[in-house]
Structure formats: structure tokens, C-alpha cells
């Protein structure tokens, strides 16, 4: 677990702690901006160099990623690795 060990005992940060400290809602929508991109095939081609044969909404199946990117080139840049 992610526990801090202090002289007075143990302390674990909870989702409620984050909510109170950062004044974020934790039971609503995800805290991101809208993604405005209707051409997912072009985005995949640009970022991955390959296009999956099908999307699930705006998601790519993990099995497709595993099958196509099991190994990363040794000379790949940090951005390519990400």
C-alpha cells in the first residue's frame, strides 16, 4: 500500500483527502477537456504509424496494441516509447 510512516503512526492518502485538498469532485465526470477529433484513423497513423482495423468508439483494443507493439525498437526516442 502507499502508506506514509510517521513518528506518530501511519498515514494513508485516500480519494477523499485528494477531493478535499484539491477541491475536485470524485463522483462525477472525468476531469479532462473534450476531445475534438473525428478522424481517429489519421491520428493513429500519425502517432502510431499503423491504423487498427476497428475502433470501439474512440478506443483501441489492448489486444491490437499488444499484437502490433510487443517490442519497442532499441533506438526509439522517448516520445516514440510513450
Residue pairs with C-beta under 8 A, 6 or more apart in sequence:
1 12
2 12
2 13
3 10
3 11
3 12
4 10
4 11
4 12
4 13
15 26
16 26
18 24
18 26
19 25
19 26
24 31
25 31
35 58
37 43
37 58
40 55
40 58
41 51
44 50
44 51
44 52
44 60
45 51
48 68
48 69
50 68
52 60
52 61
52 64
53 64
54 61
72 80
72 81
73 80
